[in-house]
């Protein structure tokens, strides 16, 4: 049974100790960082989500991750943190204009993977175009401003045919449903779109399963995050618990199953991805996130 509380924000700013062991970069490891835009935690609980329920049963999870420690719960700052592993004070993105961005100093984990891995294949598929327009990614395979169904089809295809080493995915239509009628569990259309998105996530996971069967030497990790929740009135951008507290999931090779110890932050996701790939986190990068949920191997 899933359980959920919406705790006060006070006291959640301290980072938890990392649990992952950094290894040597290897071309046999592959990571997918999959973002669901605007998935509020209690609405996820209320929706029909059999595939994400399976992820919770088999992988690592929390329904109380923190999407912001002070920056606006807007898509620009949020996705910047999810991709770079730092908060607004470093990446500089305060709103959806992306003005003030400092991605040359604090690049995406996709850029880090490009620089560290031997002959890496990088992919980024997003519905919300500013992510790929504004945040450099150096992807070999990318699409932007396409519907969630098209994003899903592209991701399934690229996993099946190519098997990228580092992939970013953004599904946007849950957020749109939240803006139209509210992000709360009483918005039946919102819950219905969450259910559709759950099926799309399932198809991506199935593609990875099939890929591993065809390429038994490969290891795969999927990290599933959301950039923010939202209010009953259909907005986000402020720092209410309903906007800040979000689900966070991990499934795949190297994951320590079970509920993640508090507190998990969205900036942990890209740093966990890099750690899984065997990329050491250089202290000079000055990241705010840290690896979470990986078993020492």
N, C-alpha and C positions, 0 to 999 in steps of 0.2 A: 504494500500500500504506500502510495506517495504521500508525503506530509510536507507542510509548508508553513512557515511563519514569516512575518514581515517585521524583522527586528528594527529597532532604532538605529540610525546611522552612527551614533557615537560609539567609539571603541572599535570600529572595524578598519581603521586605517593602517594597522600594523600588518606587515606581510608575514606569512607563515614560512617555516623553514623548507627549503627545497628537498625533494625526496629522490631526485633523479641522479643517476651516475652518468657523467659525460663520457662518451666513447669516441672512437676514431670515426670520422666521416666515412660513410659507405654508400655506394651507389645502389645497394640492395634495399635501402630504406626509403619509404615514401610516406608523405604526410599530406593530409587534406585538412585545411582549416575552413570549416563550413559555417557561415554566418546566416542566421535567421533574423531578419530585421523586425524589431518591435514585438518580440514574444514576451509578454508579461507572465511572471511565474505562476500566479494563481490561475490565470486563464489556461496555461499549459496543463495544469492539474485537472481542470474541468473539461478539457477537450479530449476527443477520441484520438489517441496517438499510439497505436500498437507498436510501431517501429521504434519510437523513442523510448517507450516502456521497455522494449527488449534491450535497448542500449543501457538503460538504467539497471536492468537485471544482470547483464553480462559485463558491463564496463564500470567506469567511475563517473560520479555525478554529484552535483549539488543544485538545490533550488534556491540558494541564497548567495550566489556570486554577486560581486559588486561591479557595476558597469562604470561608476564614476566616483572619484574621491573629491569632487569639487568642480570639475568641468561640467559644462552644460550637457544634458542628456540629449544632444542632437546628433544626427548621423555623421556629420563631418568630423567633429572631435572624437566621437565614439569609434568609428571605423579606423581613424588614424591611430588611436591607442591599440586597437585590436591587431593592427598590422605591424606596428612598430615596437610595442611593448613598453611605451612610455606615456605619461600623462601630458596634459596640455602645456604645462610649464616648460616642457622640452620640445614637443613636436610643434607647438605654436598655433594649432588650428582651434579657433574659438567658436566657429560657426560653420555653416555650410558653404560659405564663400571660399574657404580654405586660405584666406589671406593670412599672412604671417607664418605660413608653413615652413618648417625647417627639416625637410626630409633629407637634405644633403647631410645633416648632422645625425639624424635619427631615421635611418632608412627602414623600409619594410623588411620583414623576415624573408620575403622572396628575394630581395637584393642580397641579404646576408647569405642565403643559400646559394645564390648565383656565384658569390665571391669565394665560398668555402668548399663547395663540392666539386668533385672531378666530373666535368662534362655534364652538368645538371640540366634537366628539362623542367621548365617553370611554366605554370599555367595560372590564369586568372579569369574567371567568368562571373560577371556581375549583372544584375538587373539595374541597380542604381549607378548610372554612368559616372558620376563624379569620382567614385572610388578609383576606377582605372584612369580617368582623365587627369586626376589631380595627384594621386599617390604613385610615384614611379615604381614599376614592378619588373621591367625587363623580361616580360614573359615571352616564351616561345609560342605559346598558344593563348589567345585571349579573345573575349567578346564582351561587349558592354551594351547597356540599354536594350536588353532583350527580356521577354517575359520569363517568369520563373520556370515555366515548362520548357522553354527553349534553353535556359541555363542548365536545367537538369539533363536534357538530351545531350548537350555539348559535353558536360562533365562525364556522363556515362560513356560517351564515345571516346573521349580522350583517355579515360582510365583504361578502357578496353583495348584501344589500339596502340597507345603510346606508353602509358604508365608514368606520368610526370613524378619527379621527386618531391616537388613542393607545389601545392595547388591551393589557391584561394577561391572560395565560392561564396556568393551573396545572393540569397533569396529575399525578395522585397515585399511580396504581396500580403504577408501578414500585417506589416506596418500599414499598408493602405487600408486594409479592413478595419484596423484599430482607429485610424483617423475618421473613418466613416461609421460612427455608431459607438465608439469607445473601445478601449483596450480591456474592458472588464469581462468577467465570465458570463454576464447576462446578455452580451451581444452575440446572438446565435450565429450571425454571419461571420464574425471574427473567429469564433470557435470552428466553424466549418472550413475557413481558409487555413487555420492551424492544422486541421485534419488532412487537408489536401497537401500541405507542405510536409507533413509527416510522411505521406506516401512518397513524395519526391525524395526526401532524405533516405527512405528505405530503398529506392531504386539505385541511388548512389552507393549505398552500402552493399547491395546485391552485386553491383558491378565490381566492387573491390573484392568480394568473395570469389566471384568468377575469375577475376584477374589472378588472385592468389592460387587458385586451382590450376590455372594455365601456366603460372610462373612460380613454382613452389619455393624458390629461393628468395622471393621478395617478402619484406615485412612492411605492414601498413598500419598507420595510426590515423584516426579521424578525431578531430576536436570540434565540437559543435557549440557555438556561442550565439548570443544575441546582443545587439548594441545598446538596447534600452528597453524598458517597458513603456507604460503610458497611463494616462488618467482615464477616469470614466467619461470625461468630457471629450476624449479623442485627441488629446495633445500630449506632448512631451517636450523636454528641454529644461525642466526644473529638477529639483533634487528630492522629491518625495520618495518614500520607500517603493511605491508602485512603479516609479520610473527608474529607480536605481537598481533594485534587486532583480536579478535575472537568473534563468537556468544556465547550466554549464555542464557539458557531457564529454566523455572520452570513451572511445572503443577501439580495440585493435591490439596489435602486438605490443608487449611491454607495459600494458596498463595494469595497475594494481586495482582490482575490482573493489567496488563498494562506495559508500558515501565519502566524498572528499572532506578532509578536516578543514574547518574554517581558519582563515578566511581566504576565499578564492577571488581573484580579481581578473577582469578581462585582459589586463596587460600580461597576465601569466600565459595566455594561450600561445602567442608567437614564440615566446621564450621556451615553452615546453616543446613546441614544434622543432625548434632548432636543436634542443637537447636530444630529442629522439633521433634526429638526423646525425647525431654525433658531433655537432658543431659546438665547440667550447664558447662560453659566454665571456668575452673579453671585458674586464672591469672598465676599460676605457670607453666602452659603449655607453656606460652610465644608464643602463635600462632600469625600469621600475619593476618589471615582472620577474618571475622566477619559475623554474620547472615545477610542475605539479602532477601528481597522479601516476608517475612512471615508477615501475618496480626497478630496483637495482638488479642489474643482470651482469 
